[in-house]
Amino acid sequence: MSELHFSKIHPLMPIPLFICAEFLYENSSKHESLRQCLQELVSIFYGLANVNNHEQSYVDLLPRACISKTKELFKHSIGASTVEA
């Protein structure tokens, strides 16, 4: 998805992705594989351009509680980039 131009991605696509992120977040402590999936999904959010507001990242739209509780997870998943919550 990150290789597609933003006009090729449906504007409502983030909704099911956010639902997936919430599920993965809630269950990430149960299975290591879910934590890895959450890391990959966060990386996708960083790579997607927001159709409605190009200056706002989709990561900014994730629930703040999810971001603050997984701040370390996000740092490890994106390498040098940081998340300001």
N, CA, C and O atoms as a GROMACS GRO file, in nm:
protein
  340
    1MET      N    1   0.080  -0.120   0.000
    1MET     CA    2   0.000   0.000   0.000
    1MET      C    3   0.085   0.126   0.000
    1MET      O    4   0.047   0.227  -0.060
    2SER      N    5   0.197   0.121   0.065
    2SER     CA    6   0.279   0.242   0.073
    2SER      C    7   0.339   0.279  -0.062
    2SER      O    8   0.384   0.392  -0.080
    3GLU      N    9   0.341   0.186  -0.156
    3GLU     CA   10   0.395   0.214  -0.288
    3GLU      C   11   0.292   0.275  -0.381
    3GLU      O   12   0.326   0.326  -0.488
    4LEU      N   13   0.165   0.271  -0.341
    4LEU     CA   14   0.059   0.327  -0.423
    4LEU      C   15   0.048   0.478  -0.403
    4LEU      O   16   0.075   0.529  -0.294
    5HIS      N   17   0.009   0.548  -0.509
    5HIS     CA   18  -0.019   0.690  -0.498
    5HIS      C   19  -0.142   0.707  -0.410
    5HIS      O   20  -0.232   0.622  -0.412
    6PHE      N   21  -0.148   0.816  -0.333
    6PHE     CA   22  -0.258   0.832  -0.238
    6PHE      C   23  -0.394   0.835  -0.304
    6PHE      O   24  -0.494   0.805  -0.239
    7SER      N   25  -0.400   0.870  -0.432
    7SER     CA   26  -0.529   0.873  -0.501
    7SER      C   27  -0.581   0.732  -0.530
    7SER      O   28  -0.699   0.715  -0.562
    8LYS      N   29  -0.495   0.632  -0.520
    8LYS     CA   30  -0.536   0.494  -0.545
    8LYS      C   31  -0.583   0.423  -0.418
    8LYS      O   32  -0.632   0.310  -0.424
    9ILE      N   33  -0.568   0.488  -0.302
    9ILE     CA   34  -0.610   0.430  -0.175
    9ILE      C   35  -0.741   0.495  -0.134
    9ILE      O   36  -0.751   0.618  -0.130
   10HIS      N   37  -0.840   0.415  -0.104
   10HIS     CA   38  -0.971   0.467  -0.067
   10HIS      C   39  -0.960   0.554   0.058
   10HIS      O   40  -0.889   0.518   0.152
   11PRO      N   41  -1.028   0.668   0.061
   11PRO     CA   42  -1.018   0.759   0.177
   11PRO      C   43  -1.061   0.696   0.310
   11PRO      O   44  -1.018   0.741   0.416
   12LEU      N   45  -1.144   0.592   0.305
   12LEU     CA   46  -1.188   0.527   0.428
   12LEU      C   47  -1.101   0.408   0.468
   12LEU      O   48  -1.129   0.342   0.567
   13MET      N   49  -0.997   0.381   0.392
   13MET     CA   50  -0.909   0.268   0.421
   13MET      C   51  -0.850   0.273   0.562
   13MET      O   52  -0.832   0.167   0.622
   14PRO      N   53  -0.818   0.390   0.616
   14PRO     CA   54  -0.761   0.391   0.752
   14PRO      C   55  -0.854   0.332   0.858
   14PRO      O   56  -0.806   0.284   0.961
   15ILE      N   57  -0.984   0.336   0.837
   15ILE     CA   58  -1.077   0.287   0.939
   15ILE      C   59  -1.053   0.140   0.970
   15ILE      O   60  -1.034   0.106   1.087
   16PRO      N   61  -1.054   0.049   0.871
   16PRO     CA   62  -1.025  -0.091   0.906
   16PRO      C   63  -0.882  -0.110   0.957
   16PRO      O   64  -0.857  -0.200   1.038
   17LEU      N   65  -0.789  -0.028   0.910
   17LEU     CA   66  -0.652  -0.039   0.960
   17LEU      C   67  -0.644   0.002   1.106
   17LEU      O   68  -0.570  -0.059   1.184
   18PHE      N   69  -0.719   0.107   1.145
   18PHE     CA   70  -0.722   0.148   1.285
   18PHE      C   71  -0.785   0.040   1.372
   18PHE      O   72  -0.739   0.015   1.484
   19ILE      N   73  -0.890  -0.025   1.322
   19ILE     CA   74  -0.953  -0.134   1.396
   19ILE      C   75  -0.853  -0.247   1.417
   19ILE      O   76  -0.845  -0.306   1.525
   20CYS      N   77  -0.777  -0.278   1.312
   20CYS     CA   78  -0.673  -0.381   1.324
   20CYS      C   79  -0.568  -0.340   1.427
   20CYS      O   80  -0.523  -0.422   1.507
   21ALA      N   81  -0.528  -0.213   1.424
   21ALA     CA   82  -0.427  -0.164   1.518
   21ALA      C   83  -0.477  -0.176   1.661
   21ALA      O   84  -0.401  -0.216   1.750
   22GLU      N   85  -0.604  -0.142   1.685
   22GLU     CA   86  -0.659  -0.154   1.820
   22GLU      C   87  -0.660  -0.300   1.865
   22GLU      O   88  -0.626  -0.330   1.980
   23PHE      N   89  -0.700  -0.391   1.776
   23PHE     CA   90  -0.701  -0.534   1.810
   23PHE      C   91  -0.560  -0.582   1.842
   23PHE      O   92  -0.538  -0.650   1.943
   24LEU      N   93  -0.465  -0.547   1.756
   24LEU     CA   94  -0.327  -0.590   1.778
   24LEU      C   95  -0.272  -0.532   1.907
   24LEU      O   96  -0.199  -0.599   1.980
   25TYR      N   97  -0.305  -0.406   1.935
   25TYR     CA   98  -0.259  -0.342   2.057
   25TYR      C   99  -0.314  -0.414   2.180
   25TYR      O  100  -0.240  -0.442   2.275
   26GLU      N  101  -0.444  -0.443   2.178
   26GLU     CA  102  -0.509  -0.508   2.293
   26GLU      C  103  -0.453  -0.648   2.318
   26GLU      O  104  -0.449  -0.693   2.432
   27ASN      N  105  -0.410  -0.716   2.213
   27ASN     CA  106  -0.366  -0.855   2.226
   27ASN      C  107  -0.215  -0.874   2.210
   27ASN      O  108  -0.168  -0.988   2.208
   28SER      N  109  -0.141  -0.766   2.198
   28SER     CA  110   0.002  -0.778   2.170
   28SER      C  111   0.080  -0.842   2.285
   28SER      O  112   0.186  -0.899   2.264
   29SER      N  113   0.026  -0.833   2.406
   29SER     CA  114   0.097  -0.894   2.519
   29SER      C  115   0.081  -1.046   2.521
   29SER      O  116   0.156  -1.115   2.590
   30LYS      N  117  -0.016  -1.098   2.447
   30LYS     CA  118  -0.042  -1.242   2.447
   30LYS      C  119   0.047  -1.319   2.351
   30LYS      O  120   0.085  -1.433   2.379
   31HIS      N  121   0.082  -1.257   2.239
   31HIS     CA  122   0.161  -1.326   2.137
   31HIS      C  123   0.264  -1.231   2.077
   31HIS      O  124   0.232  -1.117   2.042
   32GLU      N  125   0.385  -1.277   2.066
   32GLU     CA  126   0.492  -1.198   2.006
   32GLU      C  127   0.462  -1.166   1.860
   32GLU      O  128   0.496  -1.059   1.811
   33SER      N  129   0.398  -1.258   1.790
   33SER     CA  130   0.369  -1.236   1.648
   33SER      C  131   0.273  -1.119   1.629
   33SER      O  132   0.281  -1.048   1.529
   34LEU      N  133   0.182  -1.097   1.724
   34LEU     CA  134   0.090  -0.984   1.714
   34LEU      C  135   0.164  -0.852   1.734
   34LEU      O  136   0.130  -0.751   1.673
   35ARG      N  137   0.265  -0.853   1.820
   35ARG     CA  138   0.346  -0.733   1.841
   35ARG      C  139   0.420  -0.698   1.712
   35ARG      O  140   0.431  -0.580   1.677
   36GLN      N  141   0.471  -0.799   1.644
   36GLN     CA  142   0.540  -0.774   1.517
   36GLN      C  143   0.445  -0.720   1.412
   36GLN      O  144   0.481  -0.632   1.335
   37CYS      N  145   0.323  -0.773   1.409
   37CYS     CA  146   0.222  -0.723   1.315
   37CYS      C  147   0.188  -0.577   1.345
   37CYS      O  148   0.170  -0.497   1.253
   38LEU      N  149   0.179  -0.542   1.473
   38LEU     CA  150   0.151  -0.405   1.511
   38LEU      C  151   0.264  -0.312   1.467
   38LEU      O  152   0.239  -0.201   1.420
   39GLN      N  153   0.387  -0.358   1.481
   39GLN     CA  154   0.501  -0.279   1.435
   39GLN      C  155   0.494  -0.255   1.285
   39GLN      O  156   0.520  -0.144   1.238
   40GLU      N  157   0.460  -0.358   1.209
   40GLU     CA  158   0.449  -0.344   1.064
   40GLU      C  159   0.336  -0.248   1.027
   40GLU      O  160   0.350  -0.168   0.935
   41LEU      N  161   0.224  -0.257   1.098
   41LEU     CA  162   0.111  -0.170   1.070
   41LEU      C  163   0.144  -0.024   1.100
   41LEU      O  164   0.105   0.065   1.025
   42VAL      N  165   0.216   0.000   1.208
   42VAL     CA  166   0.258   0.136   1.241
   42VAL      C  167   0.351   0.190   1.132
   42VAL      O  168   0.342   0.306   1.095
   43SER      N  169   0.439   0.106   1.083
   43SER     CA  170   0.527   0.147   0.973
   43SER      C  171   0.446   0.185   0.849
   43SER      O  172   0.480   0.279   0.778
   44ILE      N  173   0.339   0.110   0.824
   44ILE     CA  174   0.251   0.143   0.711
   44ILE      C  175   0.186   0.278   0.733
   44ILE      O  176   0.177   0.359   0.641
   45PHE      N  177   0.139   0.303   0.856
   45PHE     CA  178   0.077   0.432   0.886
   45PHE      C  179   0.173   0.548   0.862
   45PHE      O  180   0.133   0.653   0.812
   46TYR      N  181   0.300   0.528   0.896
   46TYR     CA  182   0.399   0.633   0.872
   46TYR      C  183   0.419   0.658   0.723
   46TYR      O  184   0.447   0.771   0.683
   47GLY      N  185   0.406   0.554   0.642
   47GLY     CA  186   0.431   0.568   0.500
   47GLY      C  187   0.314   0.619   0.418
   47GLY      O  188   0.334   0.668   0.307
   48LEU      N  189   0.193   0.610   0.472
   48LEU     CA  190   0.076   0.653   0.396
   48LEU      C  191   0.058   0.804   0.403
   48LEU      O  192   0.078   0.866   0.508
   49ALA      N  193   0.019   0.861   0.292
   49ALA     CA  194  -0.014   1.003   0.289
   49ALA      C  195  -0.160   1.020   0.325
   49ALA      O  196  -0.246   0.949   0.273
   50ASN      N  197  -0.189   1.114   0.413
   50ASN     CA  198  -0.326   1.142   0.453
   50ASN      C  199  -0.394   1.220   0.340
   50ASN      O  200  -0.350   1.329   0.305
   51VAL      N  201  -0.499   1.164   0.284
   51VAL     CA  202  -0.567   1.225   0.170
   51VAL      C  203  -0.634   1.356   0.210
   51VAL      O  204  -0.631   1.453   0.134
   52ASN      N  205  -0.693   1.360   0.328
   52ASN     CA  206  -0.768   1.478   0.371
   52ASN      C  207  -0.679   1.590   0.424
   52ASN      O  208  -0.717   1.707   0.415
   53ASN      N  209  -0.564   1.557   0.476
   53ASN     CA  210  -0.474   1.657   0.531
   53ASN      C  211  -0.331   1.606   0.512
   53ASN      O  212  -0.283   1.523   0.589
   54HIS      N  213  -0.265   1.656   0.409
   54HIS     CA  214  -0.133   1.604   0.372
   54HIS      C  215  -0.026   1.628   0.478
   54HIS      O  216   0.076   1.560   0.480
   55GLU      N  217  -0.049   1.726   0.566
   55GLU     CA  218   0.051   1.754   0.669
   55GLU      C  219   0.031   1.670   0.794
   55GLU      O  220   0.116   1.670   0.883
   56GLN      N  221  -0.080   1.598   0.802
   56GLN     CA  222  -0.108   1.514   0.918
   56GLN      C  223  -0.081   1.368   0.885
   56GLN      O  224  -0.129   1.317   0.783
   57SER      N  225  -0.006   1.304   0.970
   57SER     CA  226   0.025   1.163   0.951
   57SER      C  227  -0.090   1.079   1.004
   57SER      O  228  -0.162   1.121   1.094
   58TYR      N  229  -0.108   0.961   0.947
   58TYR     CA  230  -0.210   0.870   1.000
   58TYR      C  231  -0.176   0.826   1.142
   58TYR      O  232  -0.265   0.791   1.219
   59VAL      N  233  -0.048   0.829   1.177
   59VAL     CA  234  -0.009   0.794   1.313
   59VAL      C  235  -0.069   0.896   1.410
   59VAL      O  236  -0.104   0.861   1.523
   60ASP      N  237  -0.081   1.022   1.366
   60ASP     CA  238  -0.142   1.125   1.450
   60ASP      C  239  -0.289   1.095   1.480
   60ASP      O  240  -0.344   1.146   1.578
   61LEU      N  241  -0.352   1.015   1.397
   61LEU     CA  242  -0.493   0.984   1.415
   61LEU      C  243  -0.517   0.862   1.503
   61LEU      O  244  -0.630   0.836   1.545
   62LEU      N  245  -0.411   0.787   1.532
   62LEU     CA  246  -0.426   0.673   1.623
   62LEU      C  247  -0.467   0.724   1.760
   62LEU      O  248  -0.431   0.836   1.798
   63PRO      N  249  -0.542   0.646   1.834
   63PRO     CA  250  -0.580   0.688   1.970
   63PRO      C  251  -0.457   0.722   2.053
   63PRO      O  252  -0.360   0.647   2.054
   64ARG      N  253  -0.462   0.834   2.123
   64ARG     CA  254  -0.348   0.879   2.203
   64ARG      C  255  -0.307   0.776   2.308
   64ARG      O  256  -0.189   0.760   2.336
   65ALA      N  257  -0.404   0.708   2.367
   65ALA     CA  258  -0.372   0.608   2.468
   65ALA      C  259  -0.288   0.497   2.407
   65ALA      O  260  -0.194   0.448   2.470
   66CYS      N  261  -0.320   0.458   2.287
   66CYS     CA  262  -0.246   0.352   2.218
   66CYS      C  263  -0.104   0.399   2.191
   66CYS      O  264  -0.009   0.322   2.209
   67ILE      N  265  -0.088   0.523   2.150
   67ILE     CA  266   0.045   0.576   2.118
   67ILE      C  267   0.129   0.587   2.244
   67ILE      O  268   0.245   0.545   2.246
   68SER      N  269   0.072   0.645   2.350
   68SER     CA  270   0.152   0.667   2.471
   68SER      C  271   0.194   0.536   2.536
   68SER      O  272   0.304   0.527   2.590
   69LYS      N  273   0.109   0.435   2.533
   69LYS     CA  274   0.141   0.308   2.597
   69LYS      C  275   0.237   0.224   2.514
   69LYS      O  276   0.302   0.134   2.567
   70THR      N  277   0.247   0.252   2.386
   70THR     CA  278   0.335   0.173   2.301
   70THR      C  279   0.446   0.258   2.241
   70THR      O  280   0.500   0.224   2.135
   71LYS      N  281   0.481   0.365   2.307
   71LYS     CA  282   0.583   0.457   2.256
   71LYS      C  283   0.715   0.386   2.229
   71LYS      O  284   0.778   0.408   2.125
   72GLU      N  285   0.757   0.301   2.320
   72GLU     CA  286   0.882   0.226   2.301
   72GLU      C  287   0.870   0.131   2.182
   72GLU      O  288   0.966   0.115   2.106
   73LEU      N  289   0.756   0.068   2.167
   73LEU     CA  290   0.733  -0.023   2.055
   73LEU      C  291   0.747   0.052   1.923
   73LEU      O  292   0.809   0.002   1.829
   74PHE      N  293   0.690   0.173   1.917
   74PHE     CA  294   0.698   0.253   1.795
   74PHE      C  295   0.842   0.293   1.765
   74PHE      O  296   0.884   0.290   1.650
   75LYS      N  297   0.916   0.330   1.867
   75LYS     CA  298   1.056   0.370   1.846
   75LYS      C  299   1.136   0.256   1.786
   75LYS      O  300   1.218   0.277   1.696
   76HIS      N  301   1.113   0.134   1.834
   76HIS     CA  302   1.186   0.019   1.781
   76HIS      C  303   1.141  -0.017   1.640
   76HIS      O  304   1.220  -0.069   1.562
   77SER      N  305   1.014   0.010   1.608
   77SER     CA  306   0.963  -0.032   1.478
   77SER      C  307   1.006   0.061   1.365
   77SER      O  308   1.013   0.019   1.250
   78ILE      N  309   1.037   0.188   1.398
   78ILE     CA  310   1.069   0.281   1.291
   78ILE      C  311   1.215   0.324   1.291
   78ILE      O  312   1.256   0.405   1.208
   79GLY      N  313   1.291   0.270   1.382
   79GLY     CA  314   1.434   0.298   1.382
   79GLY      C  315   1.467   0.436   1.433
   79GLY      O  316   1.446   0.466   1.551
   80ALA      N  317   1.519   0.522   1.346
   80ALA     CA  318   1.568   0.652   1.388
   80ALA      C  319   1.457   0.754   1.412
   80ALA      O  320   1.477   0.848   1.488
   81SER      N  321   1.342   0.737   1.352
   81SER     CA  322   1.232   0.831   1.371
   81SER      C  323   1.177   0.817   1.511
   81SER      O  324   1.185   0.711   1.572
   82THR      N  325   1.120   0.927   1.562
   82THR     CA  326   1.060   0.922   1.696
   82THR      C  327   0.917   0.966   1.689
   82THR      O  328   0.875   1.035   1.596
   83VAL      N  329   0.841   0.924   1.789
   83VAL     CA  330   0.700   0.959   1.799
   83VAL      C  331   0.685   1.053   1.916
   83VAL      O  332   0.724   1.020   2.028
   84GLU      N  333   0.630   1.169   1.892
   84GLU     CA  334   0.601   1.264   1.998
   84GLU      C  335   0.456   1.250   2.037
   84GLU      O  336   0.368   1.275   1.954
   85ALA      N  337   0.430   1.211   2.159
   85ALA     CA  338   0.292   1.195   2.205
   85ALA      C  339   0.252   1.307   2.297
   85ALA      O  340   0.139   1.310   2.346
   0.00000   0.00000   0.00000
